[in-house]
Amino acid sequence: MRVLIVEDELYLAEAIRDGLRLEAIAADIAGDGDSALEQLAVNAYDVVVLDRDIPGPNGDDIARQLAGRIESPRILMLTAADRLDDKASGFESGADDYLTKPFALRELVLRLRALGRRPATGTPPVIDVAGVRLDRFRREVYREGRYIALTRKQFAVLDVLMAASGGVVSAEDLLERAWDENADPFTNAVRITISTLRKRLGEPWVIETVPGVGYRIST
């Protein structure tokens, strides 16, 4: 899962980002509405964690713009506005969920995972391909009934590959979906992660390399 945190309080945004990364959720930060729209135009996000009171286009403006798109990320409004009328107007603007400040990071993570269970593309929360079963909400992976312990990044990469339903995913797409914006496009992190992930899953290999194109789950 990849998340955009739209928050003008830098320390809070960085704390959220660092906490989400520990939960295998790649996260980027935008400090104002204009930056948020720029990043949303070039990156694919699963969820936008959106403060309403930000410089530039405010959270409600951004939510309305996203709601008008055919395919758009889920929106979780994270704001100090806690009155019922505030929540009602937030949902009317296009929010899928609403969490008020102060909040517990654990609750934010649970809400993000719940939103990830029903993405706009309709990918189910539990994916079962080629004998591999991936549960997004519980962050568990089994192969032929055997539990597979994965690192956070290995889980994120496997999630992207399995969601593609046998389609080829390029290294660039994996970097975009499983890493954050600071990932070096020339890094060999994808290749190394794929290699270690194959070993964790065991033989026969279920991740196939398509030379010059990318990777896919062999079905």
N, C-alpha and C positions, 0 to 999 in steps of 0.2 A: 504494500500500500504506500502511496505517495501523497503527502499532505502539504498544502500551502497555509502557513500561519500569517494572517493579516492582522498585525498588531503594532501600534506605534510606540508602545513602551518596550524598548529594546531588551532590557533585562528580563522582562516577563517572556517576551517572544523567544529569547535564547534559552531560557529555562524550560519552556514547553518543548522547543526543538530538541534539546538534549535529552529530556525525559522520553520523548517519543522514539528517539533513535535507540534507546535502551530496550524498547519494546518492538524492535524490527519494523518501525514505521519511518520511512524516509521523509524528511521535512525540510521545507525551504521557508524563508521569511520575507515578507513584504511589509515595509513600514508605513505605507500610505496607499490610498486608493489607486493612484496612477501606476505605481510600481506593481501593485497586485494585478491590474488589468494587463500590463505588459507581460508579466510572467505567465498569466493564464492564456495569453495568446500564443506562447511558444512552447509551453510545457503541458504535459497531460497529468492532471491531478485526480485522485479519487475523491478527496474531500477537501473543502476549504474551511479552515477554522477562522471565522470572520468576526472581528470586533466591529461594532456599529459606529462608534465615535472615532473616526480616523480622518486625517487630513486628505484633501482631495475628494474624489467621489467617496461618499460614506458607505458604510456596510450595506445599508438598504439599497443604495444605487447599484452596487456591485451585484447583490443578490438578484435584483430585478433583471439586470443584464444577463446574468447566467441562466435565469429561469426562462429567458426567451430563446435559448439555444436548443437545437435538436438534441445534442448530446452535451451534457454539462456535469461537472462534479457535484457531489452532494455538498450541502452547506450546513455547517454547524456554527450557529452564532454564539460567540463567547463574549459576554458583555456584562457591565455593571447594572444595566437597565433591567430591574427585576420585577416591575409591576406587571400585573396581568395584561393591561393594555399594551405595555411594551412588548410582551411576548406575542400577543395577538398580531400586532403590526409587523413583528419580525417574521412570523410564519406567513403572513399575507405577502410579504416581500419576496418570499421564495425559500425561506429556511426549512431544512429537513429536520433540524433538531436545535435545541436552545439550552445553553448552560450559562448560569449567572456566576459572576465573580463575587466573592472568592470561591474557589473550587478545588477539589482534590484531583491531582493528576490522574490517579487511578480511575476516577469516574470518567474523565475525558477520554482515556484510552478505551474504556469499555464502550463508550458511546461511539467512538470512531470505528471500532471493530463491528459494532452493530450496524452502522451505516455501510461498512464494507461488505456486509453480508447481502446487501441488496443494492449493488451498484446499478447505474443506469443501463449497462450492457446486459444485465440479467444473469450474470455469473452466479451460480449457487454458492452457498456458504461452505459446503463440503463437496470437494471434487474428487472423483474416483476414476483414474485413468491408468491402464496397463498394470493393474494390481497395486498401484500407489494411491493411498487415500490421504488427502490433505484437508484438514479442518481449519479454516481461517480463524474462526472465533476462538477456539481452544489452542490454536497454534501447535497442533499435533500432526505428525505424519506417520503413517503406517505403510509397510509393504508386506503384502500377503499376511496381514494380521500381526506383523512384527513391528514394534515401535522403533522409529528411527529418530535419534537425537540429532538435531540440526542447530547450527548457529543461526543467529538472527538474519544474517545476510543470505545464507544458504536457503533458509525458509522463504525469504522474499523472492529470490531468483526462481525457486521451484514453483512458487505461487504464480508468477508471471507465465512460466512455461506451460503449466497445467491449464491455466485459464485460456491459453491459445488453442486448446483442443486439437493438438497435433499439428498446428500451423507453425511455420518457421518464425522464430523471433531473432532479430539481429542483435549483435553485441551492443549496438548503439541504443536499440530499444530497451534492452535489459538495463543499461546504464541509466536511461531516463526513468524507468519504472521502479527500479530497486535501489538506486542510489539517489543522492540529492544533487543540487545544482553545482556543488563544489567538486564533483567527480571529474577527474582528468580524462578527457575523451581518448587520450593515447595510453591510458593505463592498461595493464594486463590483468586487472582485478577480475574482470568477467571470466576470462579463461581459467584463472586460478580457482575461482569460486565454482565454476562448472566442474573442474577436475576433482576437487575435494567433495563436491556434492555427489558426483557419480560414485565415488568410493564409499560414501556414507550409505547410499541406497543399495549398493552391492550389485553383484552380477545375477543374471545378465543385465548389461547396461540398458537403462531406459531413456537416457538422454543421448540423442543422436546429434552429431555435428554434421551440418550441411556445408561442405567446403565453399568458402567465399560468400556465404549467405548468412548463416547463423546456427541456431540450435532449435531442436524440437523434441517433444516427448514421443517416443516410438510407440505407436498404438497397435 
